[in-house]
Amino acid sequence: MSVLSIRLPNSLHTMVKTVASEEDISINQFIASAVAEKLSALTTEKYIEARAVRASKDKFNSALSKVPNSEPTEIDRI
């Protein structure tokens, strides 16, 4: 594990300290979790963009045409 020193505005530090305390976790755990969440969002976005480049509207329409045209079951209705 590595050590990282960061500078936070006092207001942000106070909020982090409060939320971490409410969640009964350390500030380090809170920040590590927040960084992991942000990295997950960014890498997911890049993955979806890469998949979109390979997308084919014709293949999508072909797959969609195989789905039966029927009413949703009771549990799936809004």
C-alpha positions as CSV (number, residue, x, y, z in Angstrom):
1,M,0.0,0.0,0.0
2,S,1.3,3.5,-0.8
3,V,1.0,6.7,1.1
4,L,-0.5,9.7,-0.6
5,S,-0.7,13.2,0.8
6,I,-3.5,15.4,-0.6
7,R,-4.6,18.9,0.1
8,L,-8.3,19.4,0.5
9,P,-10.2,22.7,1.1
10,N,-11.3,22.9,4.7
11,S,-14.9,22.7,3.8
12,L,-14.4,19.5,1.8
13,H,-12.3,17.9,4.6
14,T,-15.0,18.7,7.1
15,M,-17.7,17.1,5.0
16,V,-15.5,14.0,4.4
17,K,-14.8,13.7,8.1
18,T,-18.5,14.0,8.9
19,V,-19.7,11.5,6.3
20,A,-16.9,9.0,7.2
21,S,-17.8,9.3,10.8
22,E,-21.5,8.7,10.1
23,E,-20.6,5.6,8.0
24,D,-18.3,4.4,10.8
25,I,-15.3,4.3,8.5
26,S,-12.0,6.1,8.4
27,I,-11.3,9.0,6.2
28,N,-8.8,6.9,4.4
29,Q,-11.4,4.2,3.7
30,F,-13.9,6.9,2.5
31,I,-11.4,8.4,0.1
32,A,-10.2,5.0,-1.2
33,S,-13.8,4.1,-1.8
34,A,-14.5,7.4,-3.6
35,V,-11.5,7.0,-5.8
36,A,-12.4,3.4,-6.7
37,E,-15.9,4.6,-7.5
38,K,-14.7,7.3,-9.8
39,L,-12.2,5.0,-11.5
40,S,-14.9,2.5,-12.1
41,A,-17.2,5.1,-13.7
42,L,-14.4,6.4,-16.0
43,T,-13.2,2.9,-17.1
44,T,-16.8,1.9,-17.7
45,E,-17.3,4.9,-19.9
46,K,-14.2,4.1,-21.9
47,Y,-15.3,0.5,-22.3
48,I,-18.7,1.5,-23.5
49,E,-17.2,4.0,-26.0
50,A,-14.9,1.3,-27.3
51,R,-17.8,-1.1,-27.7
52,A,-19.8,1.6,-29.5
53,V,-17.2,1.9,-32.1
54,R,-17.7,-1.7,-33.0
55,A,-21.4,-1.5,-33.0
56,S,-23.6,-2.3,-36.0
57,K,-27.1,-1.0,-36.4
58,D,-27.8,-3.8,-38.8
59,K,-26.8,-6.5,-36.4
60,F,-28.8,-4.8,-33.6
61,N,-31.9,-4.7,-35.8
62,S,-31.3,-8.3,-36.8
63,A,-31.2,-9.4,-33.2
64,L,-34.2,-7.2,-32.3
65,S,-36.2,-8.8,-35.1
66,K,-35.9,-12.2,-33.3
67,V,-37.7,-10.9,-30.2
68,P,-41.3,-11.9,-30.2
69,N,-43.8,-9.0,-30.4
70,S,-46.0,-9.7,-27.3
71,E,-47.5,-8.0,-24.4
72,P,-45.4,-7.9,-21.2
73,T,-46.3,-10.3,-18.4
74,E,-48.3,-8.8,-15.5
75,I,-45.2,-8.4,-13.3
76,D,-43.4,-6.4,-16.0
77,R,-46.2,-3.9,-16.6
78,I,-45.9,-0.4,-15.3
